[in-house]
């Protein structure tokens, strides 16, 4: 789930099966989108859960759309092309 907040802020909730390297690939994917993670909670109990309570779009120009963020996160979790 991805929600755009006031200004250029974004909230993200992600839950999927745990696998080696998932946190690293997820954080890299968000960084590649130009998102600056400011507050997050990560849990790896009974799966992988990532709650980003605040991320800022730090690149100038066109904003990243929620659908783009979802697609990148699904890809990083191994669900290629599912949206």
C-alpha positions in Angstrom: 0.0 0.0 0.0 1.4 3.4 -1.0 -0.2 6.7 0.1 0.8 10.2 -1.0 0.7 12.6 1.9 1.0 16.4 2.1 3.6 17.9 -0.2 6.0 15.3 -1.5 5.7 12.9 1.5 4.8 9.2 1.0 3.6 6.4 3.4 4.3 2.8 2.4 3.2 -0.5 3.9 4.7 -3.7 2.5 4.2 -7.3 3.7 5.5 -10.4 2.0 7.4 -13.6 2.6 10.8 -13.2 4.1 13.8 -14.0 1.9 17.6 -13.3 2.1 18.5 -9.8 0.9 14.9 -8.5 0.7 15.5 -5.6 3.0 18.6 -4.5 1.1 16.9 -4.8 -2.3 13.8 -2.9 -1.0 15.9 0.0 0.4 17.9 0.2 -2.8 14.8 0.3 -4.9 13.3 3.1 -2.8 16.6 5.0 -3.0 16.7 4.6 -6.7 13.3 6.2 -6.9 14.7 9.2 -5.1 12.8 8.5 -1.9 14.5 9.7 1.3 13.3 7.4 4.1 12.9 9.4 7.3 10.9 7.1 9.6 10.4 3.3 9.2 9.7 0.1 11.2 10.9 -3.2 9.8 9.8 -6.6 11.2 10.9 -10.1 10.0 8.6 -12.1 12.3 6.2 -14.4 10.4 7.2 -12.8 7.1 8.7 -9.4 6.1 6.9 -6.2 7.0 8.1 -2.7 6.2 6.2 0.3 7.3 7.6 3.6 6.1 5.7 6.3 8.0 7.4 9.1 6.2 9.5 9.2 3.0 10.2 12.4 1.1 10.6 12.6 -2.7 13.9 14.4 -2.8 14.5 14.6 -6.6 13.4 17.7 -8.3 11.0 17.5 -11.2 8.2 15.0 -11.7 6.8 13.3 -8.6 7.0 9.5 -8.4 3.4 8.1 -8.6 2.1 5.5 -6.1 1.7 3.0 -8.9 5.4 3.4 -9.8 6.5 2.8 -6.2 4.2 -0.3 -5.9 5.6 -1.7 -9.1 9.2 -1.3 -8.0 8.5 -2.8 -4.6 6.7 -5.8 -6.1 9.7 -6.3 -8.4 12.2 -6.1 -5.4 10.1 -8.7 -3.6 10.2 -11.1 -6.5 6.7 -10.5 -7.9 7.9 -9.3 -11.4 5.2 -7.6 -13.5 2.4 -8.0 -10.9 0.3 -4.9 -10.5 
